[in-house]
Amino acid sequence: MKVSVWDTYVLREDGKQMHFDIVVPSSLTDEITIFNFGKSYLKDKSFGTKDLTSKECKFCHIEHASDEIISTINKNGFYIIEIENCN
């Protein structure tokens, strides 16, 4: 499966900047849906964050997904790769 990777940076309320990728099927291009996936992910965090908009989330590239990513996308519609200050 080819997937699109959306590079995302969101400011936490404690001043730290989160960095994570939102991974979706490459056929999904609706930014609102992709941003809503990111917002859904942020709701589960134990800390508050600023809003997620097109300023914080940009299309980066397309790649082939691993079996783990494909499985999660098939279940949830998206996959998150946590990179920095996500916990």
C-alpha positions in Angstrom: 0.0 0.0 0.0 1.3 3.5 -0.9 0.7 6.0 1.9 1.0 9.8 2.2 3.1 11.1 5.1 2.0 14.4 6.6 4.7 16.1 8.7 3.1 17.7 11.7 4.4 20.1 14.4 2.1 21.2 17.3 2.9 23.4 20.2 2.2 21.9 23.6 0.8 24.1 26.4 4.0 23.6 28.3 5.9 25.3 25.4 7.5 22.1 24.0 6.9 21.4 20.3 5.5 18.0 19.3 6.6 16.5 16.1 4.8 13.5 14.6 3.7 12.2 11.2 0.2 11.4 10.2 0.2 8.5 7.7 -2.8 7.9 5.5 -3.6 6.0 2.3 -2.2 8.0 -0.7 -5.6 8.1 -2.2 -6.8 10.3 0.7 -6.2 13.9 -0.1 -8.9 15.7 1.9 -6.9 17.9 4.3 -9.8 18.4 6.8 -10.0 14.6 7.2 -6.3 14.3 7.7 -6.3 17.2 10.2 -9.1 15.5 12.1 -7.1 12.4 12.4 -4.3 14.5 14.0 -6.8 16.1 16.3 -8.2 12.7 17.3 -4.6 11.6 18.2 -4.0 14.7 20.2 -7.2 14.3 22.3 -5.7 11.1 23.8 -2.7 13.0 25.2 -2.4 13.8 28.9 -1.4 17.4 28.1 -3.0 20.2 26.2 -1.9 21.4 22.8 -2.5 24.3 20.5 -4.8 23.8 17.4 -3.7 21.7 14.4 -4.1 23.6 11.1 -2.5 23.7 7.7 0.3 25.8 9.3 1.3 22.8 11.5 0.6 19.9 9.1 2.0 19.6 5.6 2.2 16.9 3.1 5.7 15.5 3.0 6.0 12.5 0.7 4.6 9.1 -0.4 6.1 5.8 0.6 5.3 2.1 0.8 3.8 1.1 4.2 4.9 -1.7 6.4 2.4 -4.5 7.4 2.0 -2.8 10.9 1.1 0.5 9.3 -1.3 -1.1 6.8 -3.1 -3.0 9.6 -3.5 0.1 11.7 -4.8 2.2 8.7 -7.3 -0.5 7.9 -8.5 -0.4 11.5 -8.4 3.3 12.2 -8.0 5.1 8.9 -4.6 6.5 9.8 -1.3 5.8 11.6 0.8 8.1 13.8 4.6 8.0 13.9 5.7 9.8 17.1 9.0 11.6 16.5 9.6 14.2 19.3 7.9 15.4 22.5 4.8 13.2 22.0 4.7 11.8 25.5 
